[in-house]
Amino acid sequence: MKSQSILLSLVAAVTVTFGLSTSSVQAQCAADVNHDGLVDAVDLAQILSTWGTKGGSVESDINGDGSVDGNDLAIVLSAWGVCPNPTWGTILEWTPDPAVVTDANLRAAIVASGFAWRVRDNGTNIEMLLVPRGIFTMGCSPGDTDCLGDESPAHQVTLTNAFYMGRTEVTQAQWTATMGSNPSGFGGQPNNPVDQVSWNMIQGFNSATGLRLPTEAEWEFACRAGTTTARYGSVNDIAWYNGNAGGTTHAVAGKLPNALGLYDTLGNVWEWCQDSYGPYASGSVTNPTGPEKGSDRLLRGGCWYGDSNHCRGSQRFTFTPSSAFDNFGFRAVRNP
């Protein structure tokens, strides 16, 4: 009891310091343990009452490391104050669900980012998940015998900014609600990905919504979701391709997601990226955006029409930005 009293006194003193501060640090609202929109003494009390445990139903193990300890206390203190809400979206969940974000390192990185994990874009109703910043090896996976020449050299990429990415490919319903018509070759399927959209057409959608396309590096980092293999699971479990699609697209989220909770990053439709096509750098790079000029734009992920060897994290595909086919779609991204 004496040690707990000392801890409470220490916390009270630090709380006053943080409470008087106007910085609010990054308002890491995973620290809002009781989900009332404030990080305050109530959250501190819940941390202390579950100290040394796994947190249980109180959800006080904020960083998901299996123990309520000084790391969780530090998160609460650094986030003291009112939780800010994004002006463009509605927060669905602040803290990543371990059953969805199955990689512990990714969960910790999401919490450390200071941003909510799961948000719905108000303008389009697209559900978006946070992809944290990180470092990964981009390009041909070790032991992947299907790699083509332009997937090499494998090289280290550092992404210094977190971003939100659509949990699924943009659907026909979401596209039509914004653009007023449905260009899809497989039309009349509101929950299927929109198809027959060119890179140029998508620029109009993004201008109307404030969304954007991912860079090629952002796409691959999000697709891999912490894995270093060619794909994040058995191809039949995670992707619609010519071996199981039956000659058509399918409703999004019909296969297993990756470790970030993203569906159909492999298969269903090819996904346009922002970058122009060009060779990879020979060394490490930070926040790459592709060459400044180029006649072709990149697509990633494979599709219902293609072979299984297209459904790999490093596979690159290119077409002119005016091209629109019934196996071309996209996934939306937004800055926090």
N, C-alpha and C positions, 0 to 999 in steps of 0.2 A: 504493500500500500504506500509506503514511504516513497519508493521509486516512482510509482504512478503519480503521486502528488508533485514530485519534482518535475516530472515530465509535463504535467498539466500547467505548472507555473511557467515552465520554459515556453510552452506553446502559447500561453496567454500573453507573455511578453512579446513573442515574435508576431502574434496576431495583431497586437496594437500597432506594431511597426508597419505591417503590410496593410492593415486597415486604413491607416492614414495616408498611404501612398496612392498617388493617382495614376501610376503606371499601369496597373493591372496585368503587367507582363503580357503574355499572349492569351490570357483568359482561357486556359486549358480546361474547358468545361466538361471533360471527362471527370474532373474533380468535383463536379456538382453531383455528389453521391446520391442525394435524395431527389434530384431532378426537379428542383423548384425554381430554376433560373438564376440562383445565387450560389456562390461559393462563400460559405460563411461558417459561423460557429457550429451550426447543426451538422455540417459535413465533417468538421473537426471531431465533433463528439462521436460520430459514427466510425471514424478512423480509429479513435482511441478505444471505443468499446469493443472493437474486433481485432485489436492489436495482437499480432502473432498468429492469427488464424488465416484461413483462406478467403475470408470475407463473407462467404455464404450469400444469402439472399440480399444482404445489405449492399453488395457490389462495391465494397470498399477497397478491394484489391485493384486499384485503379490501373496499374501498369500490367496487370495480368501475369505476374511472375510467380504466383502461388502463395504469396504471403503478404499480409498487411504490415507494413514496416515504414522505416524512415523515408524510403523512396516515395511512397504514397502520401506521406505527410508533407514532403517537400512539394509535390505536385499541387496539393491543396493550397499551401501557403503562397506559392508562386502565382496561383490563379485567382487570388482573392478578389471578390467583387461580383459585379453583374455579368452574367454570361451574354456576350453579344450574339445576336442572330444575324445571319447573312440577309441582306436586303433582297436578294434574288431568289431565296429558297426557304423552304420549311424544314426545320430539323426533325428528322424521324427518330434518330438515335445518336446520342453523343459518343457512346463508347462502343468499340467494335465487339460484336458478338463472337465469342470463341468458337461457336459452332459453325460460323460462316467464314470468318478470317482465321483460318486454322493454323497459320504460321505465327508463332509467338513473337518472333522478331518483327514481323510486319505489324502486329497488334501494338507492340511497344512503340514502334515508330509513329503509328497513327496517333496514339495518345500524346506522344511527345510533340507532335506538330502543333497542338493547340487548336485544331479545327475539329468540328463535328465529323463523325464517321459517315453517317448516312443522311442524305438530304434530298428533298424533292424540289426540282427546279419549278418555280411557280408558273413560268410562262409556257412550259411545254409538258409539265407533269412527268418529265423524265426523272426516274430515281437514279441518284448518283452516289457513288462510294468514293471515299477519299483514298487516293494512292499517295503514300508518303514519299518524301525524297529518299534517295538511296544511291548505292553504287552496285553495278552489276556488270557481267561480261556479256557484251552484245555480239551476236554473230553465231556462227556454226557451233553447236553444242558438242562437247566431247563425245566421241564415239558415234556421231550421227553420220551415217554413210550416205544419206540422201542429200546432203548439202551441195549446193551449187557454188560456182566460183565467186559470185558476188556476195556470198554470205561470209566471206573471209576478207581480211584477217579478223578473227575474234579479238575484241579489244575492250578495255575497261571504259565504262561510261559512268559519269557522275551526274545525277540529276539533283540540283540544289533546291528545287521548289516542289512542294506538294501540289497536287491538282485533283479535281474531281472528274471522274469518268463514269459514263452511263453504265448502269449495271447490266444492261442488255444493248444490243444494236437498236438503233432508232427504228421504231415500228411504223407500219403504214398509217396507223391511226394518229401517231404523234406527228408525222410529216404532214398529213392531210389537214390536221387541225391548224397548223401554221401556214401552210402554203396554199390550201384551198382545193387541191387536186392530188390525185394519186398516180404517179407515173409507173407503178410497178407492173412488171410482166405477169407476176402472180398476184394480181389485184384482188380486192374483195376479201382479204385476209387481214383484219385489223391488227392482230397480234403477231403477224409475221414481220420480218424485217422489211423495211421499204427497200425496193430494188430498182434497177434501171435509173439510178441517180449518178450523174457525173460529178467529178470534183468541182466543176464550175457551178453546177446546180446547188451543191451543198453550201457554197459561199453565200448564196442568197438566203438559205435557211439560217445560216449562222449569223448573218447580218440582222435578220429579223428577231433573233432570240438571244443574242449575246453569247452564244456558245461558240466553240471552235473545234477543229480537228486536232487530234493528238499529233505530236511529232512522231517520227518513226521510232525514236529511242523511247519516248514515253509509252508508245504502244507495246513495244517488246518488253519493257520493264514490267508493265501492268499484266501482260499476258503470262509471262514467266512466273510472276508472283512468288519469287524466292526460289524457284526451281532452276536447275542447271541442265536439265534433260531436254530432249527435242520437244516434248509435250508434257503437260502436267497430269496426264492420266492415260488410260487406254483409249485409243482413238474412238472406238465405238461407244464408250461411256460419255465422252465429252464433246463430240463433234458430229454434225451432219455433213456427210460427204457422199461421193457417188456409190459407195458400198452399202449405204443404209438410208439414204434420203429419198429414194424412190422417184427421182427426177423432179423434185420441187423443193422450195424453201419450207421451213417449218416454224411454228410459233416459237418465239424467243423463250429462253429459260427451260427448254425441254430436256436438256442434257445436264450433266453435273458441272458445277462451277469450279473455278480455280481457287487457290488459297486466299485470294482477296475477295471472293464472292462474286466475281464477274462471270457471266454466262456467255457462251458462244464466241469467245475470242478466237477459237479455232472452229472452222466450219460454218455452215449456213450461208453467209455471204462474205465475199471479200470486203475488207474494211479500208476505206480511203484514209491515208495519212496526209498531213500538211506538206511534207517535204517533196522537193524535186528529187529525182533519182540521180544517184552518183555513187562512186566507189567509196568504200569505208576508209577512214583514217588509219594510218599504220600504228598509231600510238593512242594513249589515253586521251579522252576528250571530256569536256564538261558542257552539258546542255546543248548537244548538237542539233542543228536544224536543217542539215542537208546543204547542198550547193545553192548559191544565190540564184543561179539560172539553170534551166533544164527544160527539155521539151516534154518529158514524161513526169508523172506523179506516181507516188508509191501506194500500193495496196498491200494489206497483210492478212494472214489468217486462214486462207483456203476457203472453200465454198462447197455447196451441195453438189455442184457439177464436177468438181475436181477429184483427183486421187487422194488417198490418205497421206501421201508424202508431201502434199501441199499444206497439210494441217500440222505445221510445226512452228515453234516460236520464232525461228530465224528465217523462215521462207520469205523471200521478197518477190513482189510481182509489180509490174509497171504498165501504165497505159497513158495515153494522152489525156489531159484533164477534161476534154469534151466528151470522152467515151462514157457510154451508159449502157450496161448490159444487165440481164436479169440475174446475174450472180454478183453484182456490185452493190454494196450498201455502205453503211458507216456507223461509227459510234461517237457520240458527242462528248466533249470535254469542256470543263469550265475552270477558270482560275478561282481560288477561294475568295 
